[in-house]
Amino acid sequence: MIRKSVLMSAVALGAVSAPAFAGLNETAQPVEVIRVTTQFRDQSLAEVPINVTAFDAELIDRLDIRNLEDMAAFTPGLVIQEQSPNNTGYSLRGITTDSGAANAEARVALFQDGVSITRSRASYVELFDMERIEVAKGPQPTLFGRGALIGGINLIQNKAAQENSGSLFAGYGNFNQRELGGHVNRDLGAGYAFRLAGVMRARDGSIENLGDGADLQGRHVAGVRAVFSGEPTDTFRFHVIANWQEDSGPGTSFKSGVLVAPGTNVSPYTAADLRVIPGFLGGRPSGSTAPCRGLPS
């Protein structure tokens, strides 16, 4: 388990609150109201006539959600398995989509600020400096396109705000686990602002690889996001977003439940024997590297 300590926080991102039954009870306490854009307009979650699970910035921080697997653990009916960063499985209401083939139709759509990243290849993104996460269940092709036969996941990132703020966090845990991240937001004046956020998370492998000596089941991910926002008029607002992420972990411990390599067994928690065929990809070591991606919005 990783221990996180907040070193600096200049701005707290809170949820929108509204009084409940204030006319009936003067002592009623405000209740949390999450605003969503699942139907492409700003609404209270209670006003949306479809099954939606939503997380705002405060809830994401309180639940310590760092990635999609963490988010799925708090979403009924959703299971996400990161077999590797370039082959992630999404299962919503018992229907799974995990094929990376170009001709395979996705069943669960994934969007990052309205830009489709549905294909399993490099669709697994780190969740940092998030404004909101929305999971719409059930057939949603009208809202999210034909790839949302079972549902859609919408990731909304924080935009640049008309304020000067910053935050920084760091943590350390077992297996040499460490993380560092934060954001800087700058008000440029005249309705424009710039925001830069980043994160680095790493952990040594926990399963020995007899093939090349490198430990498996570790991770090393780094991500950076730059956002330029502007509101030149009262009726026009824009956001230009660039995302870069690299996953360069040591690889996943895939083992057969029937065929046993010398010196190993079928247990997923003991040593594996994975090795690269001589000359494969020019002799590159085993592991994974997900490509970077720039997304204007």
N, C-alpha and C positions, 0 to 999 in steps of 0.2 A: 504494500500500500504506500502511496506517495504522500508526503506531507507538504502541503502548500502554504506559503506565507505571503501575504500581500505586503509589498514593500512601499508602494505609493499608489494612491488612487485619488485623482482630482475630481472625478465625476462619477456618480452612481447612477446607473441606468435602471430606473424603476418601472413598475407596471402601472398602467392607468387604473385608477380607482374611482368608484362611484358609490354613492350612498344607496343602501338597500332598505326599502320600506321606511324611508325617513318620515313620510307623512303619517305613518301609523305608530311609529315608535321613535321618540326624540333621542333615545339612548342607543339606537341602532348603530353598530360599527360599520365603517366602510368595508365593502367587499372588493376583492380583486376582479377586475374585468380585463380580459385579454382581447385586444383588437386584432383581427385577422384580415387577410386579403385573399382568401381562398377563392372567392367568386369575383376577383378582380375589382373589388371596391372595399373601402374600409368599413368593417362591421364588427360589432361585438360577437364573440364566439357563440353566445346564446342565440343570436339572430340567424346563424347559418343553418339551413335546413338539411344538411348532410352530416354524416359522422366524421368529425374532425377532432384530432388530438393536437393541441397547440402548446408550445412552450415559449414564454417571453424571456427577455434577458435575465430578469431576476430569478425565474425558475431554473433556467439553464445553469446559472451560477450556483444556486442553492443545491441542485442535484449533482453538481460537478460533472456536467456532460461535456466530454472532450471530443468525442467522435460519434459516428453513426451507430456503432454497436452500443455505446452508452445510452444514446437516445432511444434505441429500440427496447432497451430493458425497462423503460417506463411507458411504453406505448402498447396498449392491449392489442393483440392480434398481429404484431409486427416482430419479425425476427430478421436480423441482419448478421451475416457471418463473413468476416474478412478472412477468407482462405488465404488470400494474398492481396496486395493493393490493386492488382490488375485482374482479379477474378473474385469479385464480391457477390455473395448470394443474398437476394432480397426475397423474403417470404411474407406476404400480407394475407391474412385470413386463410392460411394454409396453402396458398398458391405461390409457387416459387419461380423466380426468374434469376438465372445465374449464368446464362450462356453469353459468351463474348463474340459469337459468330456474327458476321455482318448481315447474314440473311435471317437471323433469329429475331422474332418480334418480342419486344420487351412487354412485360405485364405490369410492372410497377414503374411509373415515370418519376424521374428525379430532376428537379429544377434548382438552379442557383440564381436567385434574383431574376427569374423569368427566362433564363437561358437553359436549354435542355442539356443535361449531362447524363442522360439515361443509360447509355451503354455501360456495361460493367467494367470495361477497360478504363481505368483511371476515374471512375465515378465516385470512388471512395475518398471523400475529402475530410480534412481535419476541421473541426468546429471550433472557431475562435473568433472573438469579437463579433458575436452574433446578436442580431436584433430579435429574431424570432424563427421558430421552426414550426411548420404545419404539416400534418399527415392526414390526408383525406382518404377515407376508406370506401370501398365499394367501387363499382365501375364509374370512372370519371373521364371518359373520352371527350365529353363536351367541354370540360374545363381545361384538361391537360393534354388532349390529343389522344390518338388511337393507341399509344403506348401505355396508357393508364387503364388497362382492362380491369385491373384489380384495385388500383388506387394511385395516388400521387404524393410525393414528398416535396415540399417547397422550403428551400433554405433561404432566409432573408438575412443578409449581412448588414452590419451597421454602416450607415452612410455618414459622410462628413457633415457636421453640424456647425451652426453659427456660434461657436464658442472655442475657447482655448482650454484644452484639457489633456490629461495623460494618465497612464497607469502602467504598472510594472508588477509582474509576479514571478516567483521562482520556487522550485521545489526539488526535493531529493528523496529517493527511496531505495529499496533493496534492488539487487542485481544492477547496481550502479545506475538506477533510474534517475533521470534529471529532466527538468523542463524550465523553460524561460520564455516569457512572452510579455506583450503589452501593446499599448497604442499611443499615438500622438495625434491630436486633432488641432487644427489651426484655422482660425477665422481669418480669411483673406480680405474681408470687407466687401462692400457693394453687392452682397448677396452670394458670395462665393466662399468655399471652404475646402480644405484638403485634410484627409485622414490617412494615416499609415499605421498598419497593425501587422504583427508578426508573432510567430510561435516556433519553438523548437522543442521536440520531445524525443527522448532517446532512452533505450534500456538494453543492457547486454542480454544475449541469448541465454535461455535456461535449459536447453536440451543439446547435448553433445552430438556433433555430426562426425561420425567415424570416417566419412568420405574425404573431407578436406581439413578436419580439425577445427573448423569454425562452429561456434555455438549457434543453434537455430532458435526460432521463436522470439527473437529480439526485435527491436524496431528503432528506426531513426527517421524522423519526419521533420521537415522544415517547411514553413509556409509564410508567405508575405502577401499583403493585400494593400493596394493603393486606391484611394477613392477621391475623385474630384467632383464636387457637387456644386451646382449653381442654380439660382433662382432669379434670372434677370428681370422677370416681370411677375405680376401677381397671378398670372394664369399659365406660366410655363416654368417647369423645373426639370432638371436633368441630373443624371449621375453617370460618370464614366468610371468603371471598375476594372482593375487589372489584378488577376490572381495568379500566383506562382506557388507551386507545391512540389516537393520532391520526396519520395519515399525510397530510402536506400537501406532498408533493413537486411539482415543476413539471410533471410529466407524462412520458409515454413516447413515444419517437420511433417511431411507426408509419409505415411507408413501403411503398408498393406496389412489387412487383418487376417490374411491367410498365408502369404509368402513371407518368410522370415529371412532377412539378410544375416550373414555370419556376424556373430557378436551382438545381435539385437534380439528383441522379442516383439510381440504385437502391441504392447502397451504404448499408448500415445505419449506417455510421460517419461519414457526412457530413451536411451541413445538411438539415433537413426543413422542410416548409411546412405547419404545422398552425395553424388559426385557428378561433375561435368564431364561429358564425353570429350576426350582429347581433340582439340581443334574446333570445338563447338563455339561459334560466335567469336572466333579469333582468340580463344583461350580465356575469355572473361570468366571471373569467378561466379559462383552461384549467388543468387540474391534477386533483387528487383529494383527497378528504377522507373517510377511513373513520370511521364512527361509533364512539362509545365503547361499552363493554360492561361491565356489572357481573355477575359470576358468583358466586353463593353456592355453596359446596360442603360 
